[in-house]
Amino acid sequence: MFFGEFVKTMILPLQGAVRVYFMILLTNGHQEYYFNKRILIYFRLHLVVFKFQREMYNKYKVWLWAAVIVLASCKNKKEETQAAVSAVDSTTVKAPEVLAYKVAGTLKHDTAAYTEGFELYGNKLYEGTGTFENSFISIADTSTGKIEKKFPLKDKSLYGEGISILNNQLFRLTYQNHIAYVYDLKDLTKPTGTFKWPYEGWGMTNDGKNLYVSVGSSFIYKLDPKSFAVIGQIQVTDDLGTVDNLNELEYVNGFIYVNKWQTTKILKVDVSTGHVVGTIDCFGLLSQYAPNYTPTSSDSVLNGVAWDKTHQLLYVTGKNWPLIFKLKLP
Ligand SMILES: [Ca+2]
């Protein structure tokens, strides 16, 4: 506020006074201009303002110079921070390798499934879906894609998100309800427990011991499955800086495959560093294998990555996609 008042009361009159001064200079100080009534009033007015401006400066000069010093130091600090971040990004992270894959096969996928979680367990394909209207968990056969069981979420105030199975329990996030649920894998009709979760819920996976959760940012959180407490975090970066909009996750041998929301890319992230070491681009898969499919909305994006350990294949699908792709990685 002080700085705004200073501009109004001091800078603007100063500009007017400078204008009068230059007018006098331009006329070589000829006295006849002082007899021009309009110029004389203008000049006197600015002398009054000049005096007021000087009084204001004397009154507030300590604060003024203090503000100038603070602003200058802030600017220097910001530049130093940006320089440090740039140095880390450009020198420590290599450009990711493009991973050339082969499509080993396809399965039918339920086009009503707004995929949020996707995982293989015991040779079955588990899928968790979203939206308030149609959140459910399904269990499908991995050789045919046929859904064998389906468990709708009855409470329509809940929006289902990522799922993961660990120790015969199925964990399930919600989008903005700030609640996570845990189910006994033998009975997915009702949860056996709940956890509070402070962020949005996006994707989930596990390494056989701990859970990993994405929240739509560049961070993946590592959680204790017993308490849902955060015990670590990974910030994902590539050679261009941090990578955000991280969505569905799949842990495979020290790496997490994560698809970046609203893109056709799956990133291979080194869990120990957070660096993106490879990218899988699924652009063109749908148009090639399902040329007659028309997406129901702009939300029908790639989201669903699951690892088939037995056959060493990466299953990939998307929200409302008609197919699941089995990818053979290099
Ligand atoms: Ca997954």
Residues whose N, C-alpha, C, O or C-beta is under 5 A from the ligand:
A	BS01	CA	F118 E119 M204 L249 E250 V305 A306
